C-alpha cells in the first residue's frame, strides 16, 4: 500500500511536514512552471513527495534574491554571521532524529549511519565555520619604507553550489558553511533525487535568523537548473560535487563570465595492504572503506590492493565479513547496509559485474541483488568482491560507485605504487603497514589529495578535502575552504613615503 504524504510522515516519526517547494528569498514557493519531480524511497521505490522542479526562471529569481541580500550580508560583522551558523548547528543537533530519518528515507543510508555520522558531521561543519567567521584574517606584506600594504580577503559574491545525491545533508554543510562564513550569498541546487534534507536545513536556517535571500535552494534537474546556474552571469563562483563527466560540462558552462570554479569529482581509491599490516584492523578498515553508504562515496577504497603473501588469508576473512553485513530497510536500526539511492544506479552497478566477467574477472562474492523477498522492490545490491585480471581492466579504472570492490595483488612496494598511481583519478588513498618509514614514503609518492595510514575515510571540518587529476581541483573544509570562497584585494597606503616626481616638470 502506498501511503499519502501525511501518513508517511507519521509512520517514520517526522515531527514537521516534508518540505517539497523551492526556497527563494526566505520563502517556500512553487516552481514558476508548476512542474514537480517525484522523489522516491529507494527501499521500495514508492513516492515520498512530489518536489517542485526549478527551471531557468526560478534560478533567475534565486540569483536576484541573493544579489539583493549580498551587500548587507557581507557588511554584517563576521562575529554576527558566525553566531547565526552556530545557532544553526545547535538546531541541527536538536533535530537529529528527524533529520536522520529524513536522510535515511530519501537516500537509503542506514539509520545508524545517519544518526551517528551524517547529522553530527553536518552540525560540526556549521559549528566549525561559525567559529571561523571572525578568525579568518588578511595579511600585512613587508614592502618598501613609507608604505603599508595590507591584503583583504573579501567574499566573491553570489555563489552557485551543486551537491550530489550520495551525502546530501553533509555536503550541504560542506558547501554552505564556508561560503556563508566568508560573507557570500548562496544559490544551491540539491540533487533532484535527494532534495529533502537540504530543504529541511532551509527551514532551520529561518529559525536561526538567517536574513532572507542569503541562501536559496532550487531543486531541479542538473541538465536544466544546474546547467543554468553554472552559466548564469550573476553567479561569481560555481562549486560542484559529482561525476567527472558532469564536472567538465560545469567548466564549459562557466566560461561565459569566467566565474571561479571549484570541483570535487570522482575517485578510484587505492587501498593498499602490505604483508606487515595488522590484518584484523586492515580487514575491518577495508570493509568500511568500500561498503559504508553502499560504496556510494567518491573516496571509497574501491581498489583493494593486497600483497601477494597475505592475499589469500586476507580475502578469506574479508569475504566472510562482507557476507555477514546485514542488508535491510534503512529505517531499521539493525540495518548495516541499505539500498543504493536509485534503481538506475543499482542497474549501473550490476552492469559492472557483467563487465568484470567479460574481461576475465572473477566474482568472489555478491554481484547480485539479495534473495530476501522483503527487499525485492528496492535498489539493493549485495556486497560485491571481484578479482580483476589486470589493473588495466575497466573495473580497476572506472568508478563503479557502489558496494563493489576490485581486488588486485602486488609483489613489492614499487609495484604497489605503480598500480595505485595508474588511474586518471587522485582523490583518496590508504595504506596499511607496520613500517613507519614506508608509510611516510608512500604518502609522499601517492598521487592523491588525501592519504590515510592504517585507517580510511577519516574526515574533519578542519582538514582539507579534495583531489588532483580527474578528481577535480579546489578544497572543501579548513582554512583552504575559506580561501576558495574569498578573493584577495591588495591595499597600498602611503604613510610617510616621499615620492619624487617621475616627470620633474609636473
C-alpha positions in Angstrom: 0.0 0.0 0.0 1.3 3.5 -0.9 0.8 6.0 1.9 -0.1 9.6 1.3 2.4 12.1 2.5 0.8 12.8 5.9 0.6 9.0 6.6 4.3 8.6 5.6 5.4 11.4 7.8 3.6 9.9 10.8 4.9 6.4 10.0 8.6 7.4 10.1 8.2 9.7 13.0 8.7 13.1 11.4 7.5 15.9 13.6 7.1 18.5 10.8 5.8 18.2 7.2 8.2 17.2 4.5 9.2 20.3 2.6 8.7 20.0 -1.2 8.9 23.5 -2.6 11.7 25.7 -3.7 13.2 28.1 -1.1 13.7 31.6 -2.6 14.2 34.9 -0.8 13.2 33.4 2.6 10.0 31.7 1.5 9.0 28.2 0.3 7.4 28.7 -3.1 6.3 26.6 -6.1 8.3 26.5 -9.3 7.2 29.1 -11.8 6.2 26.3 -14.2 4.3 24.4 -11.5 6.2 21.3 -12.5 7.3 18.7 -9.9 9.5 15.7 -9.8 8.9 12.7 -7.6 11.5 11.7 -5.0 11.5 8.0 -4.3 12.2 5.9 -1.3 14.9 3.5 -2.5 13.9 0.8 -0.1 10.7 0.1 -2.1 10.6 2.7 -4.8 7.4 4.3 -3.5 6.9 8.1 -3.9 7.9 10.1 -0.8 6.9 13.5 -2.2 6.5 15.4 -5.4 9.1 18.2 -5.2 9.0 21.5 -7.1 11.3 21.4 -10.1 13.2 24.6 -10.7 13.6 26.0 -14.2 15.6 28.9 -15.6 13.1 31.4 -14.3 13.4 30.1 -10.8 17.2 30.2 -10.9 16.9 33.8 -12.1 14.6 34.6 -9.1 17.0 32.9 -6.7 20.1 34.7 -8.1 18.3 38.1 -7.9 17.3 37.4 -4.3 20.9 36.5 -3.4 22.2 39.7 -5.2 19.8 41.9 -3.2 20.9 40.2 0.1 24.6 40.3 -0.6 25.5 43.9 0.3 24.0 43.7 3.8 25.3 40.2 4.5 28.9 41.0 3.5 28.8 44.1 5.7 27.4 42.2 8.7 30.1 41.8 11.4 31.8 38.5 10.9 31.1 37.5 14.5 27.3 38.0 13.9 27.4 35.8 10.8 29.2 33.3 12.9 26.6 33.4 15.6 23.9 32.5 13.1 25.9 29.5 11.9 26.5 28.4 15.5 22.8 28.7 16.2 22.1 26.6 13.1 24.5 23.9 14.3 22.6 23.8 17.6 19.2 23.5 15.8 20.6 20.7 13.6 21.6 18.8 16.8 18.2 19.4 18.4 16.6 18.0 15.3 18.9 15.0 14.9 16.3 12.3 14.9 14.1 13.9 12.3 17.0 14.8 10.1 18.4 11.3 10.4 15.1 9.7 9.5 14.5 12.0 6.6 18.0 11.4 5.2 17.6 7.6 5.5 14.2 7.7 3.9 15.4 9.7 1.0 18.9 8.3 0.3 18.9 4.7 1.7 21.5 5.5 4.3 21.1 3.1 7.3 19.6 5.0 10.2 22.6 4.1 12.4 24.8 6.0 9.9 22.5 9.0 9.6 22.3 9.3 13.4 25.9 8.8 14.2 27.7 10.2 11.1 25.6 12.3 8.8 23.8 14.6 11.2 26.7 15.1 13.6 29.1 15.8 10.8 26.6 18.4 9.4 26.3 20.2 12.7 30.1 20.0 13.2 30.8 21.7 9.9 28.4 24.6 10.5 29.9 24.9 14.0 33.5 24.9 12.7 32.9 27.6 10.2 30.6 29.6 12.5 33.7 29.8 14.8 35.9 30.5 11.8 33.9 33.5 10.6 35.7 36.1 12.7 39.1 34.4 12.8 39.8 34.4 9.1 42.0 37.4 8.5 44.1 39.2 6.0 47.8 39.9 6.0 50.3 42.7 6.0 53.0 42.5 3.4 56.5 43.9 4.2 57.2 46.4 1.4 59.4 49.4 1.0 59.7 52.0 3.7 57.0 54.6 4.0 54.2 52.3 2.7 51.7 50.0 4.4 50.5 47.2 2.2 47.7 45.0 3.5 45.7 42.2 2.0 41.9 41.9 2.4 40.1 38.6 2.0 36.7 39.5 0.5 33.7 37.4 -0.4 33.3 36.7 -4.1 29.6 37.5 -4.2 26.8 35.2 -5.2 27.9 31.5 -5.2 26.2 28.7 -7.1 26.5 25.3 -5.5 25.5 21.9 -6.7 25.5 19.0 -4.3 25.3 15.2 -5.1 22.8 12.6 -4.0 25.2 10.3 -2.0 25.6 12.5 1.1 23.1 15.4 0.5 22.9 16.6 4.1 26.6 16.5 4.8 27.6 18.1 1.5 25.0 20.9 2.0 27.0 21.9 5.1 30.4 21.4 3.4 29.3 23.8 0.6 27.2 26.3 2.5 29.1 26.8 5.8 32.4 28.2 4.5 30.6 30.3 1.8 28.3 31.9 4.4 31.1 32.4 6.9 33.1 34.3 4.3 30.2 36.6 3.6 28.9 35.2 0.3 25.2 34.5 -0.6 24.2 31.2 -2.0 22.0 29.6 -4.6 22.2 25.8 -4.0 20.8 23.0 -6.2 20.5 19.7 -4.4 20.4 16.5 -6.4 17.0 16.0 -7.9 16.6 12.6 -6.4 17.5 13.6 -2.8 16.5 17.1 -2.0 14.5 16.6 1.2 17.2 17.1 3.9 18.6 20.2 2.2 15.1 21.8 2.3 14.8 20.9 6.0 18.1 22.8 6.5 16.5 25.8 4.9 13.7 25.7 7.5 16.2 25.5 10.3 18.1 28.5 8.8 15.0 30.6 9.1 14.8 29.6 12.8 18.4 30.5 13.2 17.8 34.1 11.9 19.4 33.9 8.5 18.3 37.0 6.5 16.1 36.5 3.6 17.8 35.8 0.3 21.2 34.9 1.8 20.5 31.2 1.0 18.2 30.0 -1.8 17.6 26.3 -2.7 16.4 25.3 -6.1 15.8 21.5 -6.5 15.7 20.6 -10.2 17.3 18.7 -13.0 21.0 19.0 -13.4 20.6 19.5 -17.1 18.3 22.5 -16.6 18.7 24.2 -13.2 22.3 23.0 -12.6 23.4 23.9 -16.1 21.8 27.4 -16.0 23.3 28.0 -12.5 26.8 27.3 -14.0 26.1 29.6 -16.9 24.4 32.4 -15.0 26.1 35.8 -15.4 25.0 36.8 -11.9 26.9 34.0 -10.3 30.5 34.7 -9.4 31.5 31.2 -8.5 30.2 27.6 -9.0 31.1 24.8 -6.6 30.2 21.3 -7.7 30.5 17.9 -6.3 29.7 14.9 -8.6 30.9 13.0 -11.5 34.0 13.9 -13.6 31.9 14.0 -16.8 29.5 16.5 -15.3 32.4 18.5 -13.9 33.7 19.0 -17.4 30.4 20.4 -18.5 30.3 22.7 -15.5 33.7 24.1 -16.6 32.5 24.7 -20.1 29.3 26.3 -18.9 31.2 28.7 -16.5 33.2 30.3 -19.3 30.6 32.9 -20.2 31.6 35.2 -17.3 34.8 33.5 -16.3 33.4 32.6 -12.9 35.5 30.8 -10.3 35.1 27.0 -10.4 35.6 24.5 -7.6 35.2 20.8 -8.4 35.2 17.7 -6.2 34.8 14.8 -8.6 35.2 11.1 -8.9 37.7 8.7 -7.4 39.1 5.2 -7.7 40.7 5.0 -4.3 43.7 2.6 -3.9 43.6 0.8 -0.5 46.9 -0.9 -0.1 47.5 -3.7 2.4 51.2 -4.8 3.0 52.3 -8.1 4.4 53.3 -6.5 7.7 49.9 -4.9 8.3 47.6 -5.7 11.3 45.2 -7.9 9.3 42.3 -7.6 11.7 42.4 -3.8 11.5 43.0 -3.9 7.8 40.1 -6.3 7.1 37.7 -4.2 9.1 39.0 -0.9 7.8 38.9 -2.1 4.2 35.3 -3.2 4.6 34.4 0.3 6.0 36.3 1.9 3.1 34.2 0.3 0.4 30.8 -0.8 2.0 29.9 2.2 4.1 27.0 4.0 2.4 26.8 1.1 -0.1 30.1 2.2 -1.6 28.5 5.4 -2.8 31.4 7.7 -1.9 34.0 9.4 -4.1 36.7 8.5 -1.6 35.7 4.8 -1.3 38.6 2.3 -1.2 37.3 0.6 -4.4 40.7 -0.9 -5.4 41.8 -3.3 -2.7 45.5 -4.0 -3.3 46.9 -6.9 -1.4 50.5 -8.1 -1.0 50.7 -11.5 -2.6 51.9 -13.1 0.6 48.8 -12.2 2.6 46.2 -12.1 -0.2 44.6 -15.5 0.4 44.3 -15.1 4.2 43.0 -11.5 3.8 40.4 -12.4 1.3 39.1 -15.4 3.3 38.5 -13.0 6.3 37.3 -10.1 4.1 34.7 -12.2 2.2 33.4 -13.7 5.5 32.9 -10.2 6.8 31.2 -9.0 3.6 28.7 -11.9 3.8 27.9 -11.0 7.4 26.8 -7.4 6.6 23.0 -7.0 7.3 21.1 -5.6 4.4 17.7 -4.2 5.1 15.3 -1.3 5.4 17.4 1.8 6.2 14.9 2.9 8.9 15.6 -0.4 10.8 18.3 0.4 13.5 19.8 -3.1 12.9 20.5 -2.5 9.2 24.1 -2.2 8.3 23.7 -1.6 4.5 20.7 -0.1 2.9 19.7 0.2 -0.8 21.5 2.2 -3.4 19.9 5.5 -3.9 18.1 4.9 -7.2 17.1 2.0 -9.4 19.0 3.5 -12.3 22.2 3.5 -10.2 21.6 -0.1 -9.0 21.4 -1.2 -12.6 24.6 0.6 -13.4 26.5 -1.1 -10.6 25.2 -4.5 -11.5 26.2 -3.9 -15.1 29.9 -3.7 -14.0 29.6 -7.3 -12.8 29.0 -8.3 -16.4 31.9 -6.1 -17.5 34.1 -7.9 -15.0 33.2 -11.3 -16.3 33.6 -10.2 -19.9 37.2 -9.1 -19.2 38.1 -12.2 -17.4 37.5 -11.1 -13.8 36.4 -13.5 -11.1 33.3 -12.7 -8.9 34.4 -13.8 -5.4 31.2 -12.7 -3.6 28.0 -10.8 -4.2 27.4 -9.4 -7.6 23.6 -9.6 -7.5 20.5 -8.3 -5.6 19.8 -10.1 -2.3 17.4 -13.0 -2.3 15.4 -11.6 0.7 11.8 -11.2 -0.6 11.3 -8.2 1.7 13.9 -6.3 -0.3 12.9 -7.2 -3.9 11.2 -3.9 -4.6 14.2 -1.9 -3.5 17.6 -0.9 -5.0 19.7 -3.4 -3.2 23.0 -5.0 -4.2 24.9 -7.5 -2.2 28.5 -6.5 -1.1 30.4 -7.4 -4.2 34.1 -8.5 -4.4 35.7 -9.1 -7.8 39.2 -10.1 -8.6 40.5 -8.3 -11.7 42.6 -10.0 -14.3 44.7 -6.8 -14.8 45.0 -3.4 -13.3 44.0 -2.0 -16.7 40.6 -3.7 -16.7 37.6 -1.4 -16.7 36.7 -2.4 -13.1 40.1 -1.3 -12.0 40.0 2.0 -13.8 36.4 3.3 -13.8 34.4 4.5 -10.8 31.6 2.0 -10.1 30.3 3.9 -7.1 28.7 1.0 -5.3 29.4 -1.8 -2.9 31.8 -3.2 -5.4 35.5 -3.7 -4.7 38.1 -4.7 -7.2 40.9 -6.9 -5.9 44.5 -6.7 -7.2 47.7 -8.1 -5.9 51.3 -6.8 -5.9 54.7 -8.2 -5.1 56.6 -5.2 -3.7 56.4 -1.5 -2.9 57.4 -0.3 -6.3 54.6 -2.3 -8.0 52.1 -1.2 -5.4 52.9 2.4 -6.1 52.8 1.9 -9.9 49.3 0.3 -9.7 48.0 2.8 -7.2 49.0 5.8 -9.4 47.9 4.1 -12.5 44.5 5.8 -12.9 43.3 9.2 -14.0 41.8 9.9 -10.6 43.6 11.2 -7.5 41.2 11.8 -4.6 41.7 9.4 -1.6 44.0 6.5 -1.0 45.0 4.4 2.0 47.7 2.0 3.1 48.1 -0.5 5.9 51.6 -1.3 7.2 53.6 -1.6 10.4 56.6 0.1 8.7 56.5 3.8 9.6 59.2 4.7 7.1 57.3 3.0 4.3 54.1 4.8 5.4 55.6 8.3 5.2 57.5 7.5 2.0 54.4 6.3 0.1 52.2 9.1 1.5 54.5 11.5 -0.4 54.5 9.4 -3.6 50.8 8.6 -3.9 49.1 10.9 -6.4 46.1 11.8 -4.2 44.7 14.7 -2.4 44.3 12.6 0.8 46.2 9.6 2.2 45.1 7.6 5.2 47.6 5.4 7.0 46.3 2.4 8.9 42.8 3.9 8.6 40.5 5.0 5.8 37.8 7.7 5.1 38.5 9.9 8.0 37.2 13.5 7.6 37.1 16.6 9.8 35.9 20.1 9.2 39.4 21.4 9.8 41.1 19.1 7.3 41.2 20.0 3.6 39.3 17.6 1.4 39.8 17.4 -2.4 41.8 15.7 -5.1 44.1 16.0 -8.1 43.9 15.0 -11.7 40.4 13.9 -12.9 39.2 14.2 -9.3 39.0 17.9 -9.6 40.5 21.0 -8.0 40.0 23.2 -5.0 39.4 22.1 -1.4 36.5 21.7 0.9 36.9 22.3 4.6 39.5 24.0 6.8 41.2 27.4 6.1 41.5 26.2 2.4 37.7 26.3 2.0 37.6 29.9 3.3 40.3 30.8 0.7 38.1 29.2 -2.0 35.2 31.4 -1.1 37.2 34.7 -0.9 39.3 36.8 -3.2 42.4 38.9 -2.3 42.5 42.7 -2.5 45.8 44.4 -2.1 45.6 47.9 -0.5 48.6 50.3 -0.6 48.8 53.2 1.8 51.4 55.9 1.6 52.2 56.5 5.3 55.2 58.9 5.0 57.0 58.0 1.8 58.4 60.9 -0.1 57.9 60.0 -3.7 60.0 62.1 -6.1 58.1 63.2 -9.2 58.7 60.8 -12.1 58.2 63.7 -14.5 60.2 66.6 -12.9 58.3 69.2 -14.9 55.0 68.3 -13.3 
